[in-house]
Amino acid sequence: MKAGNLNYIVAYKLDRVTRSVRDLEVLISTLEQYHCYLICDRDGVNTSTANGRFFVRMLTVLSQLEIEIVSERTKFGLNGAIKAGHIPGKVPLGYYRDTDKTLKVDVTTKDIVLRIFELYLEGKSYQAISNILNEEKILSPNDKKWCDSTIDRIINNKIYMGDYERYKYDTDKETELFVDVVPPIITRAMWEEVQKQKEKNQRSYCRNRVYIFFQKLVCPTCR
């Protein structure tokens, strides 16, 4: 087109080209710049005339509106599913997915979760807790050795007091909190005590030495 070798671009339908109003404006502007026009066979679109360009813009607006409506319906449906206990994603330790797709407490693993919170309230660090579980040969959620990052994810997961945080790890979206959507393993009082313990741990820890190999050497056992 830029070389002047064609005058028309033919598409089956407009929504196969784009459903974005902004993209369409850029496309039409570029086509006009090089004296080229868009034809969409099934929609009767031809941008070589003013009426054709108006018509194609209206079709794109409707297509974008359709996408936004579907997105809203999907979000509304997902919100309703979460409130009914249908939690998306991987099942956390201490739960299992029932036949109705809701999360239920797993009696075979819930005591592991409860003990992790109890050990943390005793003042044990993430690494100390993982060491205890490894010494007792208790399997981790991924059937590997426990590590401090696994303990960290459990301690900071509100699912264990019955709440679910959506988009928690998505920096581009605001976290949404759904309260009392699954059966809890710990009480809210215990969760609050854990938060206080975290603050104590953060205040008591202070690095007062400089380690020249810090974050350069990795332990082959606990990495």
N, C-alpha and C positions, 0 to 999 in steps of 0.2 A: 504493500500500500504506500509506504513512504517513498518507494522508488518510482511510484506512478504507474505500476503495472496492473492495477485493478481499480475498479470504481465501485464495486458492491461487495459486501460481506453478507452471506446468507446463513441464517440460523433456523433451526427447526421451530423453536419457540423462544420468546424473550426471556423467560425465567431460566433458560439454559445458558444464556449469556451472562445475566446478572440480575439480582434482586435488590441491589443497593441503589438508592436514588443518587447518592454522591458518585458512585462508580459510573453510573449511566451518564451523568453530566460530563464527566471527564471523557468518556468514550465518544459521545456525540461531538464534543468540542474537538477531539483529536481527528475524528472522521471528517468533519467539516474543514479542518485545516488542510487535509490532504485530498479534499474533493472526493471523498468516498462516503458511501451510504450503507445503512444497515437495513436488511430485509429479513423479517421473521415470517416464515411461510404460514404457520398455523394461526398466528395472531393478526395477520393482515397488516403488519408493520412495515412502513417504508419511510425512512428519515430524509428522503430527498425533497419532501415538501414540509411546509410549516405545520399543516394539519397532522402529518405523519409524526413529526417530532413531538407535537403536543400529545398525541395519542400514546406514543411510546412512554412518555413521562408518566401519564396517568396509569398505564399498566404496571409500571415499576413501583409506583406509590402503593398500588393495591397489593402487589406481591410482597412488598416490605411489610405492609400492614398485616398480611396473612401470617408472615413469619413471627411477628411480634405477638400476635394473638395466640399462636400455637405455643410460643415460649411462655406466655403468661399462664396458659392452661396447664402446661407441663409442670411449671413451678408450683402452681396451686395444688395439682394432684400429688406432687412429691411431698409438699408440706402436710397434706392430709394423711399420706401414707406414714410419714415419720411420726406424726401425732398418734397414729394407731399402733405404733411399735415396730413398723417396718423400717429398720435402720439400714441404710445403704452401706456398701463397702465390706471390708473384712470383719469377721466376727471377732470381737476382743476376747482375750482370755477370761474365763469365768462365765461365759455365755455360750449358747448354741442356738442355731436357727431352727425353730419349730416348723412343723408341716404347714402352718399358716403363714410362714415367712416372718414371724415376729421373733424377737430375741427373748429367750428364757434363761434363767440362771442354771448353769451347769453345776450340779452338786459335786461332780468329781474334780472340779478345778477351782471352784469359788473360794475354798479355804486357802489356796495358794495366794490369791489376790488379797484376801483379808489379812493373811499373815504379813504380806509385804507392807501393807499400811501400818500394821501393828509394830513391825520392826522399825519402820521409819519414825513412828512416834516415840520409840525408845531411844531415838537419837542416832540410829545407824544411818550411814551414808548410802548412796545408791550402790557404790562399789562394794561396801561391806555386805549389803543385802544380797547382791549377786554372788559374792563369794560364799555366803552361807548356803544359798540354794544350790550352788555348784557342788559344794562339799557333801550335801545331802543327796546329790544326784537326782534332783527334781528337774524334769524336762521343762524347757522354756517353750513359749508359744510356737517357735519355729524349729523345735526339736534340736536346738543347738545349745551351747553354753550360755548361761545368763551373763549379761553385761550391764554396765551402768545405764546405757541408753534405753535398754528395755525396761528397766525399773523406772526410769524417768518418765517414759510414755505411760506407764500404768499409774504412777502417782499423780500425774497431771491430766488424767482422763476423767472427765466429769460423768462419763457413762456409768461409772461404778456407784454413783449416788442417784442414778436414774435419769440424768440429763444427757442430751446429745448436742454437740456443737458442730454445726455444718460450716464448711469453708474455714475450719480452724487453721489449716496449714496453707491456705490459698491467700497469698499476699495481695492479690488483685481484687478480692471480694471481702466484704464485711462479714465477720462471723455471726451466724444466727444461732441462738440458743433455744432449744426445745426442752421444757421442764417436765419431769415425771413422765417420760415416754417409755421407759423400760423398768423392769423390776430392779431395785437397787441391791448391791452386795454390801455396801457400807452405809452407815447413817450420815446424814448431813452434818451432824455434830462432829463425827470423826473427820469428815472432809475439812471442816473449818479448823479443827485441831491440826491437821496436816499442813494447812496453809500457814498457820502460826509457826509451826515447826520449821517450815521452809524459810520463813523470815529470820528465825533464830540462826539457822545454818548459814544463811547469807551474811548475817552480821558478824558471826563468829569466825568466818573464814577470811583470811587476809594473806595474800602472798607477799612476803617480806624479803624474799631472796630472788636473785636473777639467775635463771637456769639457761645456760647458753645452748643447750640442746632441746629446750622446750618446744614441743610440737614438731620436732625433727626426727626423734626416735620413737618407734612404735613397738610396744610389747607384743611379742608373737603369741602370748597366751590369751590376753584379754582383748585384743583388737577386734 
